Amino acid sequence: MFFRAGRKEIVNLKWIEKVDLSVAGGLAVTLRGGRTIEMSRRQSTKLREILSL
C-alpha cells in the first residue's frame, strides 16, 4: 500500500520504520535505509488515520 507524502513523494507504508512529530504539527517519517521525509499537516492527519496513531 502506498501513500502520497507530498507533491513529489509517494511512500510505501511497509517501508516506514519510525514516525516522529515534526515542527509546525507535521510528521517526519523515517524509511528503511535512513531516508527521512517531512509531511505537511494535511497529509500527516491522513497518515495518522491510516496508521491509527
PQR file of N, CA, C, O and H, with PARSE charges and radii, in Angstrom:
ATOM      1  N   MET A   1       0.844  -1.170   0.000 -0.4000 1.5000
ATOM      2  CA  MET A   1       0.000   0.000   0.000 -0.0000 2.0000
ATOM      3  C   MET A   1       0.898   1.245   0.000  0.5500 1.7000
ATOM      4  O   MET A   1       1.897   1.303   0.717 -0.5500 1.4000
ATOM      5  N   PHE A   2       0.534   2.211  -0.794 -0.4000 1.5000
ATOM      6  CA  PHE A   2       1.321   3.422  -0.943 -0.0000 2.0000
ATOM      7  C   PHE A   2       0.545   4.627  -0.435  0.5500 1.7000
ATOM      8  O   PHE A   2      -0.685   4.624  -0.403 -0.5500 1.4000
ATOM      9  H   PHE A   2      -0.277   2.164  -1.376  0.4000 1.0000
ATOM     10  N   PHE A   3       1.284   5.655  -0.039 -0.4000 1.5000
ATOM     11  CA  PHE A   3       0.696   6.879   0.492 -0.0000 2.0000
ATOM     12  C   PHE A   3       1.432   8.071  -0.091  0.5500 1.7000
ATOM     13  O   PHE A   3       2.662   8.095  -0.127 -0.5500 1.4000
ATOM     14  H   PHE A   3       2.283   5.657  -0.065  0.4000 1.0000
ATOM     15  N   ARG A   4       0.677   9.057  -0.548 -0.4000 1.5000
ATOM     16  CA  ARG A   4       1.301  10.263  -1.097 -0.0000 2.0000
ATOM     17  C   ARG A   4       1.711  11.163   0.069  0.5500 1.7000
ATOM     18  O   ARG A   4       0.867  11.703   0.784 -0.5500 1.4000
ATOM     19  H   ARG A   4      -0.322   9.037  -0.520  0.4000 1.0000
ATOM     20  N   ALA A   5       3.015  11.311   0.241 -0.4000 1.5000
ATOM     21  CA  ALA A   5       3.568  12.105   1.339 -0.0000 2.0000
ATOM     22  C   ALA A   5       3.614  13.587   1.005  0.5500 1.7000
ATOM     23  O   ALA A   5       3.647  14.426   1.906 -0.5500 1.4000
ATOM     24  H   ALA A   5       3.701  10.872  -0.340  0.4000 1.0000
ATOM     25  N   GLY A   6       3.618  13.909  -0.254 -0.4000 1.5000
ATOM     26  CA  GLY A   6       3.684  15.295  -0.704 -0.0000 2.0000
ATOM     27  C   GLY A   6       3.499  15.321  -2.207  0.5500 1.7000
ATOM     28  O   GLY A   6       3.125  14.317  -2.814 -0.5500 1.4000
ATOM     29  H   GLY A   6       3.592  13.228  -0.985  0.4000 1.0000
ATOM     30  N   ARG A   7       3.755  16.443  -2.789 -0.4000 1.5000
ATOM     31  CA  ARG A   7       3.583  16.573  -4.242 -0.0000 2.0000
ATOM     32  C   ARG A   7       4.566  15.707  -5.018  0.5500 1.7000
ATOM     33  O   ARG A   7       4.257  15.229  -6.109 -0.5500 1.4000
ATOM     34  H   ARG A   7       4.059  17.258  -2.296  0.4000 1.0000
ATOM     35  N   LYS A   8       5.754  15.509  -4.449 -0.4000 1.5000
ATOM     36  CA  LYS A   8       6.807  14.823  -5.186 -0.0000 2.0000
ATOM     37  C   LYS A   8       7.096  13.415  -4.700  0.5500 1.7000
ATOM     38  O   LYS A   8       7.855  12.691  -5.344 -0.5500 1.4000
ATOM     39  H   LYS A   8       6.006  15.898  -3.562  0.4000 1.0000
ATOM     40  N   GLU A   9       6.508  13.006  -3.577 -0.4000 1.5000
ATOM     41  CA  GLU A   9       6.917  11.741  -2.971 -0.0000 2.0000
ATOM     42  C   GLU A   9       5.737  10.835  -2.649  0.5500 1.7000
ATOM     43  O   GLU A   9       4.696  11.276  -2.164 -0.5500 1.4000
ATOM     44  H   GLU A   9       5.891  13.595  -3.054  0.4000 1.0000
ATOM     45  N   ILE A  10       5.938   9.557  -2.935 -0.4000 1.5000
ATOM     46  CA  ILE A  10       4.989   8.516  -2.576 -0.0000 2.0000
ATOM     47  C   ILE A  10       5.746   7.522  -1.715  0.5500 1.7000
ATOM     48  O   ILE A  10       6.860   7.124  -2.055 -0.5500 1.4000
ATOM     49  H   ILE A  10       6.784   9.199  -3.329  0.4000 1.0000
ATOM     50  N   VAL A  11       5.143   7.114  -0.589 -0.4000 1.5000
ATOM     51  CA  VAL A  11       5.807   6.263   0.380 -0.0000 2.0000
ATOM     52  C   VAL A  11       5.116   4.904   0.431  0.5500 1.7000
ATOM     53  O   VAL A  11       3.889   4.817   0.473 -0.5500 1.4000
ATOM     54  H   VAL A  11       4.238   7.437  -0.313  0.4000 1.0000
ATOM     55  N   ASN A  12       5.927   3.844   0.426 -0.4000 1.5000
ATOM     56  CA  ASN A  12       5.416   2.506   0.651 -0.0000 2.0000
ATOM     57  C   ASN A  12       5.244   2.354   2.161  0.5500 1.7000
ATOM     58  O   ASN A  12       6.226   2.444   2.899 -0.5500 1.4000
ATOM     59  H   ASN A  12       6.924   3.914   0.392  0.4000 1.0000
ATOM     60  N   LEU A  13       4.026   2.128   2.634 -0.4000 1.5000
ATOM     61  CA  LEU A  13       3.755   2.078   4.067 -0.0000 2.0000
ATOM     62  C   LEU A  13       4.492   0.933   4.754  0.5500 1.7000
ATOM     63  O   LEU A  13       4.749   1.005   5.955 -0.5500 1.4000
ATOM     64  H   LEU A  13       3.229   2.056   2.035  0.4000 1.0000
ATOM     65  N   LYS A  14       4.831  -0.100   4.032 -0.4000 1.5000
ATOM     66  CA  LYS A  14       5.565  -1.221   4.618 -0.0000 2.0000
ATOM     67  C   LYS A  14       7.023  -0.863   4.899  0.5500 1.7000
ATOM     68  O   LYS A  14       7.689  -1.571   5.654 -0.5500 1.4000
ATOM     69  H   LYS A  14       4.622  -0.159   3.056  0.4000 1.0000
ATOM     70  N   TRP A  15       7.526   0.207   4.315 -0.4000 1.5000
ATOM     71  CA  TRP A  15       8.924   0.619   4.481 -0.0000 2.0000
ATOM     72  C   TRP A  15       9.113   1.633   5.603  0.5500 1.7000
ATOM     73  O   TRP A  15      10.243   2.039   5.875 -0.5500 1.4000
ATOM     74  H   TRP A  15       6.985   0.782   3.702  0.4000 1.0000
ATOM     75  N   ILE A  16       8.037   2.051   6.257 -0.4000 1.5000
ATOM     76  CA  ILE A  16       8.148   3.027   7.342 -0.0000 2.0000
ATOM     77  C   ILE A  16       8.713   2.343   8.578  0.5500 1.7000
ATOM     78  O   ILE A  16       8.174   1.343   9.052 -0.5500 1.4000
ATOM     79  H   ILE A  16       7.119   1.722   6.035  0.4000 1.0000
ATOM     80  N   GLU A  17       9.808   2.897   9.094 -0.4000 1.5000
ATOM     81  CA  GLU A  17      10.419   2.382  10.316 -0.0000 2.0000
ATOM     82  C   GLU A  17      10.021   3.200  11.539  0.5500 1.7000
ATOM     83  O   GLU A  17       9.801   2.648  12.617 -0.5500 1.4000
ATOM     84  H   GLU A  17      10.246   3.710   8.709  0.4000 1.0000
ATOM     85  N   LYS A  18       9.930   4.528  11.367 -0.4000 1.5000
ATOM     86  CA  LYS A  18       9.689   5.391  12.511 -0.0000 2.0000
ATOM     87  C   LYS A  18       8.893   6.616  12.084  0.5500 1.7000
ATOM     88  O   LYS A  18       9.088   7.149  10.991 -0.5500 1.4000
ATOM     89  H   LYS A  18      10.109   4.976  10.491  0.4000 1.0000
ATOM     90  N   VAL A  19       7.987   7.059  12.967 -0.4000 1.5000
ATOM     91  CA  VAL A  19       7.204   8.269  12.727 -0.0000 2.0000
ATOM     92  C   VAL A  19       7.414   9.196  13.922  0.5500 1.7000
ATOM     93  O   VAL A  19       7.164   8.809  15.064 -0.5500 1.4000
ATOM     94  H   VAL A  19       7.829   6.626  13.855  0.4000 1.0000
ATOM     95  N   ASP A  20       7.873  10.415  13.658 -0.4000 1.5000
ATOM     96  CA  ASP A  20       8.125  11.407  14.706 -0.0000 2.0000
ATOM     97  C   ASP A  20       7.323  12.665  14.431  0.5500 1.7000
ATOM     98  O   ASP A  20       6.985  12.967  13.286 -0.5500 1.4000
ATOM     99  H   ASP A  20       8.076  10.729  12.731  0.4000 1.0000
ATOM    100  N   LEU A  21       7.020  13.399  15.505 -0.4000 1.5000
ATOM    101  CA  LEU A  21       6.391  14.704  15.341 -0.0000 2.0000
ATOM    102  C   LEU A  21       7.409  15.674  14.795  0.5500 1.7000
ATOM    103  O   LEU A  21       8.579  15.651  15.177 -0.5500 1.4000
ATOM    104  H   LEU A  21       7.294  13.154  16.434  0.4000 1.0000
ATOM    105  N   SER A  22       6.956  16.524  13.898 -0.4000 1.5000
ATOM    106  CA  SER A  22       7.826  17.497  13.256 -0.0000 2.0000
ATOM    107  C   SER A  22       7.416  18.896  13.690  0.5500 1.7000
ATOM    108  O   SER A  22       6.412  19.079  14.379 -0.5500 1.4000
ATOM    109  H   SER A  22       6.006  16.542  13.587  0.4000 1.0000
ATOM    110  N   VAL A  23       8.187  19.854  13.286 -0.4000 1.5000
ATOM    111  CA  VAL A  23       7.868  21.250  13.549 -0.0000 2.0000
ATOM    112  C   VAL A  23       6.591  21.623  12.793  0.5500 1.7000
ATOM    113  O   VAL A  23       6.346  21.103  11.705 -0.5500 1.4000
ATOM    114  H   VAL A  23       9.002  19.706  12.726  0.4000 1.0000
ATOM    115  N   ALA A  24       5.800  22.496  13.343 -0.4000 1.5000
ATOM    116  CA  ALA A  24       4.579  23.019  12.717 -0.0000 2.0000
ATOM    117  C   ALA A  24       3.462  21.980  12.634  0.5500 1.7000
ATOM    118  O   ALA A  24       2.554  22.128  11.816 -0.5500 1.4000
ATOM    119  H   ALA A  24       5.999  22.919  14.227  0.4000 1.0000
ATOM    120  N   GLY A  25       3.506  20.929  13.463 -0.4000 1.5000
ATOM    121  CA  GLY A  25       2.399  19.989  13.528 -0.0000 2.0000
ATOM    122  C   GLY A  25       2.397  18.885  12.500  0.5500 1.7000
ATOM    123  O   GLY A  25       1.437  18.117  12.434 -0.5500 1.4000
ATOM    124  H   GLY A  25       4.244  20.809  14.127  0.4000 1.0000
ATOM    125  N   GLY A  26       3.419  18.779  11.710 -0.4000 1.5000
ATOM    126  CA  GLY A  26       3.502  17.717  10.716 -0.0000 2.0000
ATOM    127  C   GLY A  26       4.176  16.485  11.285  0.5500 1.7000
ATOM    128  O   GLY A  26       4.418  16.396  12.488 -0.5500 1.4000
ATOM    129  H   GLY A  26       4.199  19.403  11.764  0.4000 1.0000
ATOM    130  N   LEU A  27       4.476  15.545  10.421 -0.4000 1.5000
ATOM    131  CA  LEU A  27       5.175  14.330  10.806 -0.0000 2.0000
ATOM    132  C   LEU A  27       6.455  14.196  10.005  0.5500 1.7000
ATOM    133  O   LEU A  27       6.547  14.665   8.870 -0.5500 1.4000
ATOM    134  H   LEU A  27       4.280  15.618   9.443  0.4000 1.0000
ATOM    135  N   ALA A  28       7.436  13.553  10.606 -0.4000 1.5000
ATOM    136  CA  ALA A  28       8.667  13.189   9.921 -0.0000 2.0000
ATOM    137  C   ALA A  28       8.711  11.664   9.909  0.5500 1.7000
ATOM    138  O   ALA A  28       8.737  11.031  10.965 -0.5500 1.4000
ATOM    139  H   ALA A  28       7.361  13.172  11.528  0.4000 1.0000
ATOM    140  N   VAL A  29       8.720  11.083   8.729 -0.4000 1.5000
ATOM    141  CA  VAL A  29       8.704   9.632   8.572 -0.0000 2.0000
ATOM    142  C   VAL A  29      10.096   9.163   8.163  0.5500 1.7000
ATOM    143  O   VAL A  29      10.676   9.680   7.208 -0.5500 1.4000
ATOM    144  H   VAL A  29       8.699  11.597   7.872  0.4000 1.0000
ATOM    145  N   THR A  30      10.627   8.188   8.883 -0.4000 1.5000
ATOM    146  CA  THR A  30      11.923   7.604   8.546 -0.0000 2.0000
ATOM    147  C   THR A  30      11.679   6.253   7.895  0.5500 1.7000
ATOM    148  O   THR A  30      10.976   5.401   8.439 -0.5500 1.4000
ATOM    149  H   THR A  30      10.156   7.768   9.659  0.4000 1.0000
ATOM    150  N   LEU A  31      12.273   6.072   6.718 -0.4000 1.5000
ATOM    151  CA  LEU A  31      12.111   4.837   5.966 -0.0000 2.0000
ATOM    152  C   LEU A  31      13.305   3.922   6.183  0.5500 1.7000
ATOM    153  O   LEU A  31      14.329   4.338   6.725 -0.5500 1.4000
ATOM    154  H   LEU A  31      12.844   6.765   6.276  0.4000 1.0000
ATOM    155  N   ARG A  32      13.165   2.666   5.752 -0.4000 1.5000
ATOM    156  CA  ARG A  32      14.312   1.763   5.759 -0.0000 2.0000
ATOM    157  C   ARG A  32      15.432   2.417   4.970  0.5500 1.7000
ATOM    158  O   ARG A  32      15.188   3.045   3.939 -0.5500 1.4000
ATOM    159  H   ARG A  32      12.333   2.328   5.312  0.4000 1.0000
ATOM    160  N   GLY A  33      16.631   2.275   5.441 -0.4000 1.5000
ATOM    161  CA  GLY A  33      17.763   2.899   4.763 -0.0000 2.0000
ATOM    162  C   GLY A  33      18.094   4.273   5.314  0.5500 1.7000
ATOM    163  O   GLY A  33      19.115   4.856   4.949 -0.5500 1.4000
ATOM    164  H   GLY A  33      16.829   1.765   6.278  0.4000 1.0000
ATOM    165  N   GLY A  34      17.235   4.805   6.198 -0.4000 1.5000
ATOM    166  CA  GLY A  34      17.538   6.057   6.871 -0.0000 2.0000
ATOM    167  C   GLY A  34      16.998   7.328   6.248  0.5500 1.7000
ATOM    168  O   GLY A  34      17.192   8.404   6.813 -0.5500 1.4000
ATOM    169  H   GLY A  34      16.405   4.332   6.493  0.4000 1.0000
ATOM    170  N   ARG A  35      16.334   7.253   5.118 -0.4000 1.5000
ATOM    171  CA  ARG A  35      15.805   8.461   4.483 -0.0000 2.0000
ATOM    172  C   ARG A  35      14.628   9.006   5.299  0.5500 1.7000
ATOM    173  O   ARG A  35      13.744   8.251   5.703 -0.5500 1.4000
ATOM    174  H   ARG A  35      16.176   6.378   4.659  0.4000 1.0000
ATOM    175  N   THR A  36      14.625  10.311   5.535 -0.4000 1.5000
ATOM    176  CA  THR A  36      13.560  10.968   6.295 -0.0000 2.0000
ATOM    177  C   THR A  36      12.754  11.870   5.373  0.5500 1.7000
ATOM    178  O   THR A  36      13.309  12.623   4.572 -0.5500 1.4000
ATOM    179  H   THR A  36      15.344  10.924   5.206  0.4000 1.0000
ATOM    180  N   ILE A  37      11.438  11.779   5.500 -0.4000 1.5000
ATOM    181  CA  ILE A  37      10.533  12.574   4.675 -0.0000 2.0000
ATOM    182  C   ILE A  37       9.647  13.406   5.590  0.5500 1.7000
ATOM    183  O   ILE A  37       9.008  12.878   6.500 -0.5500 1.4000
ATOM    184  H   ILE A  37      10.987  11.167   6.150  0.4000 1.0000
ATOM    185  N   GLU A  38       9.613  14.709   5.342 -0.4000 1.5000
ATOM    186  CA  GLU A  38       8.749  15.623   6.092 -0.0000 2.0000
ATOM    187  C   GLU A  38       7.382  15.682   5.414  0.5500 1.7000
ATOM    188  O   GLU A  38       7.294  15.803   4.192 -0.5500 1.4000
ATOM    189  H   GLU A  38      10.133  15.138   4.603  0.4000 1.0000
ATOM    190  N   MET A  39       6.335  15.596   6.198 -0.4000 1.5000
ATOM    191  CA  MET A  39       4.978  15.653   5.650 -0.0000 2.0000
ATOM    192  C   MET A  39       4.272  16.908   6.131  0.5500 1.7000
ATOM    193  O   MET A  39       4.552  17.418   7.216 -0.5500 1.4000
ATOM    194  H   MET A  39       6.407  15.498   7.191  0.4000 1.0000
ATOM    195  N   SER A  40       3.369  17.392   5.322 -0.4000 1.5000
ATOM    196  CA  SER A  40       2.573  18.555   5.691 -0.0000 2.0000
ATOM    197  C   SER A  40       1.559  18.152   6.766  0.5500 1.7000
ATOM    198  O   SER A  40       1.348  16.967   7.025 -0.5500 1.4000
ATOM    199  H   SER A  40       3.142  16.978   4.440  0.4000 1.0000
ATOM    200  N   ARG A  41       0.944  19.146   7.378 -0.4000 1.5000
ATOM    201  CA  ARG A  41      -0.071  18.865   8.395 -0.0000 2.0000
ATOM    202  C   ARG A  41      -1.253  18.106   7.807  0.5500 1.7000
ATOM    203  O   ARG A  41      -1.786  17.196   8.443 -0.5500 1.4000
ATOM    204  H   ARG A  41       1.115  20.109   7.167  0.4000 1.0000
ATOM    205  N   ARG A  42      -1.659  18.467   6.617 -0.4000 1.5000
ATOM    206  CA  ARG A  42      -2.797  17.811   5.976 -0.0000 2.0000
ATOM    207  C   ARG A  42      -2.505  16.331   5.722  0.5500 1.7000
ATOM    208  O   ARG A  42      -3.320  15.471   6.058 -0.5500 1.4000
ATOM    209  H   ARG A  42      -1.226  19.206   6.100  0.4000 1.0000
ATOM    210  N   GLN A  43      -1.367  16.039   5.141 -0.4000 1.5000
ATOM    211  CA  GLN A  43      -1.001  14.658   4.866 -0.0000 2.0000
ATOM    212  C   GLN A  43      -0.711  13.903   6.165  0.5500 1.7000
ATOM    213  O   GLN A  43      -0.955  12.699   6.246 -0.5500 1.4000
ATOM    214  H   GLN A  43      -0.705  16.737   4.869  0.4000 1.0000
ATOM    215  N   SER A  44      -0.196  14.595   7.176 -0.4000 1.5000
ATOM    216  CA  SER A  44       0.063  13.962   8.463 -0.0000 2.0000
ATOM    217  C   SER A  44      -1.229  13.480   9.105  0.5500 1.7000
ATOM    218  O   SER A  44      -1.264  12.405   9.703 -0.5500 1.4000
ATOM    219  H   SER A  44       0.002  15.573   7.110  0.4000 1.0000
ATOM    220  N   THR A  45      -2.276  14.260   8.986 -0.4000 1.5000
ATOM    221  CA  THR A  45      -3.575  13.871   9.530 -0.0000 2.0000
ATOM    222  C   THR A  45      -4.092  12.621   8.840  0.5500 1.7000
ATOM    223  O   THR A  45      -4.611  11.721   9.500 -0.5500 1.4000
ATOM    224  H   THR A  45      -2.248  15.134   8.500  0.4000 1.0000
ATOM    225  N   LYS A  46      -3.961  12.553   7.540 -0.4000 1.5000
ATOM    226  CA  LYS A  46      -4.409  11.367   6.795 -0.0000 2.0000
ATOM    227  C   LYS A  46      -3.586  10.146   7.170  0.5500 1.7000
ATOM    228  O   LYS A  46      -4.136   9.056   7.328 -0.5500 1.4000
ATOM    229  H   LYS A  46      -3.540  13.284   7.004  0.4000 1.0000
ATOM    230  N   LEU A  47      -2.262  10.313   7.316 -0.4000 1.5000
ATOM    231  CA  LEU A  47      -1.407   9.186   7.683 -0.0000 2.0000
ATOM    232  C   LEU A  47      -1.721   8.694   9.087  0.5500 1.7000
ATOM    233  O   LEU A  47      -1.718   7.487   9.329 -0.5500 1.4000
ATOM    234  H   LEU A  47      -1.815  11.199   7.188  0.4000 1.0000
ATOM    235  N   ARG A  48      -1.989   9.597  10.010 -0.4000 1.5000
ATOM    236  CA  ARG A  48      -2.377   9.192  11.370 -0.0000 2.0000
ATOM    237  C   ARG A  48      -3.630   8.329  11.343  0.5500 1.7000
ATOM    238  O   ARG A  48      -3.716   7.344  12.076 -0.5500 1.4000
ATOM    239  H   ARG A  48      -1.991  10.578   9.813  0.4000 1.0000
ATOM    240  N   GLU A  49      -4.595   8.680  10.514 -0.4000 1.5000
ATOM    241  CA  GLU A  49      -5.813   7.882  10.386 -0.0000 2.0000
ATOM    242  C   GLU A  49      -5.516   6.495   9.836  0.5500 1.7000
ATOM    243  O   GLU A  49      -6.050   5.500  10.327 -0.5500 1.4000
ATOM    244  H   GLU A  49      -4.525   9.480   9.918  0.4000 1.0000
ATOM    245  N   ILE A  50      -4.668   6.427   8.820 -0.4000 1.5000
ATOM    246  CA  ILE A  50      -4.338   5.142   8.204 -0.0000 2.0000
ATOM    247  C   ILE A  50      -3.584   4.238   9.176  0.5500 1.7000
ATOM    248  O   ILE A  50      -3.871   3.045   9.273 -0.5500 1.4000
ATOM    249  H   ILE A  50      -4.234   7.235   8.421  0.4000 1.0000
ATOM    250  N   LEU A  51      -2.613   4.814   9.898 -0.4000 1.5000
ATOM    251  CA  LEU A  51      -1.775   4.026  10.792 -0.0000 2.0000
ATOM    252  C   LEU A  51      -2.354   3.917  12.206  0.5500 1.7000
ATOM    253  O   LEU A  51      -1.764   3.270  13.072 -0.5500 1.4000
ATOM    254  H   LEU A  51      -2.380   5.783   9.819  0.4000 1.0000
ATOM    255  N   SER A  52      -3.493   4.541  12.435 -0.4000 1.5000
ATOM    256  CA  SER A  52      -4.146   4.562  13.765 -0.0000 2.0000
ATOM    257  C   SER A  52      -3.214   5.118  14.831  0.5500 1.7000
ATOM    258  O   SER A  52      -3.038   4.510  15.888 -0.5500 1.4000
ATOM    259  H   SER A  52      -3.972   5.067  11.732  0.4000 1.0000
ATOM    260  N   LEU A  53      -2.618   6.269  14.555 -0.4000 1.5000
ATOM    261  CA  LEU A  53      -1.730   6.921  15.531 -0.0000 2.0000
ATOM    262  C   LEU A  53      -2.473   7.949  16.351  0.5500 1.7000
ATOM    263  O   LEU A  53      -1.880   8.592  17.218 -0.5500 1.4000
ATOM    264  H   LEU A  53      -2.761   6.763  13.697  0.4000 1.0000
TER
END
